[in-house]
């Protein structure tokens, strides 16, 4: 059996982490699937899905590290006129930060519950906001 749930996230900042763990747990329960896998995928190239401990201080450190790895003021080639969009691109940092975090995560489902470590949280990472964003939660199994 396969169960899909699409969700929207309205971000409020240019760079923001949004915890999704409770929403994903609820989707697993709603699916009725007892044993299998759950996948969380973002539909955007300037966003990410990542897993880490759910602490505000660590969220701040994650932002600092990603901004140091991909600084705002570097001379990115992507920052040029894009005829397909009819504007100048200014979101190279979003694409590159998303490349670092990845666009999905997966967890086993056993006895109707997602198996997470005690401190693990699933994060949606916004790198080009604020915007309305789409994620898909897919639960597969029996």
DRENBA-685410 format. One line per 2 residues: their letters; for each residue x, y, z of N, C-alpha, C. Coordinates in Angstrom, 1 decimal. Layout:
REM DRENBA-685410
a> X:Y:Z:X:Y:Z:X:Y:Z ~ ...
***
This chain:
REM DRENBA-685410
xx> 0.8:-1.2:0.0:0.0:0.0:0.0:0.9:1.2:0.0 ~ 0.4:2.3:-0.7:1.1:3.6:-0.7:0.2:4.7:-0.3
xx> 0.6:5.5:0.6:-0.2:6.7:1.0:0.6:8.0:0.8 ~ -0.1:8.9:0.2:0.5:10.2:-0.1:-0.2:11.3:0.7
xx> 0.6:12.3:1.2:0.0:13.5:1.8:0.9:14.6:1.3 ~ 0.2:15.6:0.7:0.9:16.8:0.3:0.6:17.9:1.4
xx> 1.6:18.6:1.7:1.5:19.7:2.7:2.1:20.9:2.2 ~ 1.6:22.0:2.7:2.2:23.3:2.4:2.8:24.0:3.6
xx> 3.9:24.6:3.4:4.6:25.3:4.4:4.8:26.8:4.0 ~ 4.2:27.7:4.7:4.4:29.1:4.4:5.5:29.6:5.3
xx> 6.7:29.9:4.7:7.8:30.4:5.5:7.7:31.9:5.7 ~ 8.4:32.4:6.7:8.3:33.8:7.1:9.6:34.5:6.9
xx> 10.7:33.8:6.7:12.0:34.4:6.6:12.8:33.9:5.4 ~ 13.8:34.6:5.0:14.7:34.2:3.9:15.4:32.9:4.2
xx> 15.8:32.7:5.4:16.5:31.5:5.9:15.8:31.0:7.1 ~ 15.2:29.8:7.1:14.4:29.4:8.2:14.3:27.9:8.3
xx> 14.3:27.3:9.5:14.1:25.9:9.7:12.7:25.8:10.3 ~ 11.9:24.8:9.8:10.6:24.5:10.2:10.5:23.0:10.6
xx> 10.2:22.7:11.8:10.1:21.3:12.3:8.8:20.7:11.7 ~ 9.1:19.5:11.1:8.0:18.8:10.5:7.6:17.5:11.2
xx> 8.4:17.1:12.2:8.3:15.8:12.8:6.9:15.4:13.2 ~ 6.2:16.3:13.9:4.8:16.0:14.3:3.9:15.8:13.2
xx> 4.0:16.6:12.1:3.2:16.4:10.9:3.4:15.0:10.2 ~ 4.7:14.7:10.2:5.1:13.4:9.6:4.5:12.2:10.4
xx> 4.7:12.3:11.7:4.1:11.3:12.6:2.6:11.1:12.4 ~ 1.9:12.2:12.3:0.5:12.2:12.1:0.1:11.6:10.7
xx> 0.9:11.9:9.7:0.6:11.3:8.4:0.8:9.8:8.4 ~ 1.9:9.3:9.1:2.1:7.9:9.3:0.9:7.2:10.0
xx> 0.4:7.8:11.0:-0.8:7.3:11.7:-2.0:7.3:10.8 ~ -2.2:8.4:10.1:-3.4:8.4:9.2:-3.3:7.4:8.0
xx> -2.1:7.1:7.6:-1.9:6.1:6.5:-2.5:4.8:6.8 ~ -2.5:4.4:8.0:-2.9:3.0:8.4:-1.9:2.0:8.1
xx> -0.7:2.4:7.6:0.3:1.4:7.3:1.1:1.1:8.6 ~ 1.2:-0.2:8.9:1.8:-0.7:10.1:3.3:-0.9:10.0
xx> 3.8:-1.4:8.9:5.2:-1.6:8.7:5.7:-1.2:7.3 ~ 6.7:-0.4:7.2:7.2:0.0:5.9:8.2:1.2:6.1
xx> 8.0:2.2:5.2:8.9:3.3:5.2:8.1:4.6:5.0 ~ 8.6:5.7:5.6:8.1:7.0:5.3:9.1:7.9:4.7
xx> 8.8:8.6:3.6:9.7:9.5:2.9:9.1:10.9:3.0 ~ 10.0:11.9:3.2:9.6:13.3:3.2:10.4:14.0:2.1
xx> 9.8:14.6:1.2:10.5:15.2:0.0:10.0:16.6:-0.2 ~ 10.9:17.5:-0.4:10.6:18.9:-0.8:10.5:19.0:-2.3
xx> 9.6:19.9:-2.8:9.4:20.0:-4.2:10.2:21.2:-4.8 ~ 11.1:21.8:-4.1:11.8:23.0:-4.5:13.3:22.9:-4.4
xx> 14.0:23.6:-5.4:15.4:23.5:-5.5:16.2:24.5:-4.6 ~ 15.4:25.3:-3.9:16.1:26.2:-2.9:15.6:26.0:-1.5
xx> 15.2:24.7:-1.3:14.8:24.3:0.1:15.4:22.9:0.3 ~ 15.4:22.5:1.6:16.0:21.2:1.9:15.2:20.5:3.0
xx> 15.5:19.2:3.1:14.9:18.4:4.2:16.2:17.9:4.9 ~ 16.2:18.1:6.2:17.3:17.6:7.0:16.9:17.1:8.3
xx> 17.7:16.3:9.0:17.4:15.7:10.3:18.5:16.0:11.2 ~ 18.1:16.5:12.4:19.1:16.8:13.5:18.3:16.9:14.8
xx> 19.1:17.2:15.8:18.5:17.4:17.2:17.7:18.7:17.2 ~ 16.6:18.7:17.8:15.7:19.8:17.8:16.0:20.8:19.0
xx> 17.0:21.6:18.8:17.4:22.6:19.8:17.6:23.9:19.1 ~ 17.1:25.0:19.6:17.2:26.3:19.0:18.7:26.7:18.8
xx> 19.5:26.4:19.8:20.9:26.7:19.7:21.6:25.9:18.6 ~ 21.2:24.7:18.4:21.7:23.9:17.2:21.2:24.5:15.9
xx> 20.0:24.9:15.9:19.4:25.5:14.6:20.2:26.7:14.3 ~ 20.6:27.5:15.3:21.4:28.7:15.0:22.8:28.3:14.5
xx> 23.4:27.2:15.1:24.7:26.8:14.6:24.6:26.2:13.2 ~ 23.5:25.5:12.9:23.3:25.0:11.5:23.2:26.1:10.5
xx> 22.5:27.2:10.9:22.4:28.4:10.0:23.8:29.0:9.8 ~ 24.6:29.1:10.9:25.9:29.7:10.8:26.8:28.9:9.9
xx> 26.8:27.6:10.1:27.7:26.7:9.3:27.3:26.8:7.8 ~ 26.0:26.7:7.5:25.6:26.8:6.1:25.9:28.2:5.5
xx> 25.8:29.2:6.2:26.1:30.6:5.7:27.6:30.7:5.5 ~ 28.4:30.1:6.4:29.9:30.1:6.2:30.3:29.3:5.0
xx> 29.6:28.1:4.8:29.9:27.3:3.6:29.5:27.9:2.3 ~ 28.4:28.6:2.4:27.8:29.3:1.2:27.6:30.7:1.5
xx> 28.6:31.6:1.5:28.4:33.0:1.9:27.5:33.8:1.0 ~ 26.8:34.7:1.5:25.9:35.6:0.8:26.6:36.4:-0.3
xx> 27.8:36.8:0.0:28.4:37.8:-0.8:29.5:37.3:-1.8 ~ 29.5:36.0:-2.1:30.4:35.4:-3.1:29.9:35.8:-4.5
xx> 30.9:35.8:-5.4:30.5:36.2:-6.8:30.0:35.0:-7.6 ~ 28.7:34.7:-7.4:28.1:33.5:-8.0:27.8:33.7:-9.4
xx> 28.1:32.8:-10.3:27.8:32.9:-11.7:26.3:32.9:-11.9 ~ 25.5:32.2:-11.1:24.1:32.1:-11.2:23.4:33.5:-11.1
xx> 24.1:34.5:-10.6:23.5:35.8:-10.4:23.6:36.6:-11.7 ~ 22.8:36.2:-12.7:22.8:36.9:-14.0:21.3:36.9:-14.5
xx> 21.1:37.6:-15.6:19.8:37.6:-16.2:19.4:36.3:-16.7 ~ 18.2:35.8:-16.4:17.7:34.6:-16.8:16.4:34.8:-17.7
xx> 16.6:34.7:-19.0:15.5:35.0:-19.9:14.2:34.1:-19.6 ~ 14.5:32.9:-19.2:13.3:32.0:-18.9:12.5:32.5:-17.7
xx> 13.1:33.3:-16.8:12.3:33.8:-15.7:12.0:35.3:-15.9 ~ 12.7:35.9:-16.8:12.4:37.4:-17.1:13.0:38.3:-16.0
xx> 14.0:37.8:-15.3:14.6:38.6:-14.2:16.0:38.1:-13.9 ~ 16.7:38.9:-13.1:18.0:38.5:-12.7:17.9:37.5:-11.5
xx> 18.6:36.4:-11.5:18.6:35.5:-10.4:19.4:36.0:-9.3 ~ 18.9:35.8:-8.1:19.7:36.2:-6.9:19.6:35.2:-5.8
xx> 19.4:33.9:-6.2:19.2:32.9:-5.2:20.2:31.7:-5.3 ~ 21.4:32.0:-5.8:22.4:31.0:-5.9:22.7:30.3:-4.5
xx> 22.7:31.2:-3.5:22.9:30.6:-2.2:21.8:29.6:-1.8 ~ 20.6:29.9:-2.1:19.5:28.9:-1.8:19.8:27.6:-2.5
xx> 20.1:27.6:-3.8:20.4:26.3:-4.5:21.6:25.6:-3.9 ~ 22.6:26.3:-3.5:23.8:25.6:-3.0:23.6:25.1:-1.6
xx> 22.9:25.9:-0.8:22.6:25.4:0.6:21.7:24.2:0.6 ~ 20.7:24.2:-0.4:19.9:23.0:-0.5:20.6:21.8:-1.0
xx> 21.6:22.0:-1.8:22.5:20.9:-2.2:23.2:20.3:-1.0 ~ 23.6:21.1:0.0:24.2:20.5:1.2:23.3:19.7:2.0
xx> 22.1:20.3:2.2:21.1:19.6:3.1:20.4:18.4:2.5 ~ 20.3:18.4:1.2:19.5:17.4:0.5:18.1:17.7:0.4
xx> 17.3:17.0:-0.3:15.9:17.3:-0.5:14.9:16.3:0.1 ~ 15.4:15.3:0.9:14.5:14.3:1.4:15.1:13.6:2.6
xx> 14.2:12.9:3.3:14.7:11.9:4.4:13.8:10.7:4.3 ~ 14.2:9.7:5.0:13.4:8.4:5.0:13.6:7.8:6.4
xx> 12.5:7.2:6.9:12.6:6.5:8.2:11.7:5.3:8.1 ~ 12.1:4.2:8.8:11.3:3.0:8.9:10.0:3.3:9.7
xx> 9.0:2.5:9.4:7.8:2.5:10.1:7.6:1.1:10.7 ~ 7.4:1.0:12.0:7.2:-0.3:12.6:6.0:-0.2:13.6
xx> 5.0:-1.1:13.5:3.9:-1.1:14.3:3.1:0.2:14.3 ~ 3.1:0.8:13.1:2.3:2.1:12.9:3.0:3.3:13.3
xx> 4.2:3.2:13.8:5.0:4.4:14.3:6.3:4.6:13.5 ~ 6.6:5.9:13.3:7.9:6.2:12.6:9.0:6.0:13.6
xx> 10.1:5.3:13.2:11.2:5.1:14.1:12.2:6.2:14.0 ~ 12.2:7.0:15.0:13.2:8.1:15.1:14.1:7.9:16.3
xx> 15.3:8.4:16.3:16.1:8.4:17.5:15.5:9.4:18.5 ~ 15.8:9.3:19.8:15.2:10.1:20.8:15.3:11.6:20.6
xx> 16.4:12.0:20.0:16.5:13.5:19.8:16.3:13.9:18.3 ~ 15.9:13.0:17.4:15.8:13.4:16.0:14.6:14.2:15.7
xx> 14.8:15.3:14.9:13.7:16.1:14.4:13.8:16.2:12.9 ~ 12.7:16.2:12.2:12.8:16.4:10.7:12.5:17.9:10.5
xx> 13.4:18.5:9.7:13.3:19.9:9.4:13.1:20.2:7.9 ~ 12.2:21.1:7.7:12.1:21.7:6.3:13.0:22.9:6.4
xx> 13.9:23.1:5.5:14.9:24.2:5.5:14.6:25.2:4.3 ~ 14.3:26.4:4.6:14.0:27.4:3.6:15.2:28.2:3.4
xx> 15.7:28.4:2.1:16.9:29.1:1.8:16.6:30.3:0.8 ~ 15.3:30.5:0.5:15.0:31.6:-0.5:13.6:32.1:-0.2
xx> 13.3:32.3:1.0:11.9:32.8:1.4:11.8:34.3:1.6 ~ 10.7:34.7:2.1:9.5:33.8:2.5:8.7:33.4:1.2
xx> 8.2:32.2:1.3:7.4:31.7:0.2:6.5:30.6:0.7 ~ 5.5:30.3:-0.1:4.6:29.1:0.1:5.4:27.9:-0.5
xx> 5.6:26.9:0.2:6.3:25.7:-0.2:5.5:24.4:-0.1 ~ 5.9:23.4:-0.9:5.2:22.2:-0.9:6.1:21.0:-0.6
xx> 5.6:20.2:0.3:6.4:18.9:0.6:5.4:17.8:0.4 ~ 6.0:16.6:0.1:5.2:15.4:0.0:5.7:14.4:1.0
xx> 4.7:13.8:1.7:5.0:12.7:2.7:4.4:11.5:2.0 ~ 5.3:10.5:1.8:4.8:9.2:1.3:5.1:8.1:2.3
xx> 4.1:7.3:2.6:4.2:6.2:3.5:4.0:4.9:2.6 ~ 4.9:4.0:2.6:4.8:2.7:1.8:5.0:1.6:2.8
xx> 4.1:0.6:2.6:4.3:-0.6:3.4:3.0:-1.4:3.4 ~ 2.8:-2.1:4.5:1.6:-3.0:4.7:1.0:-2.7:6.0
***
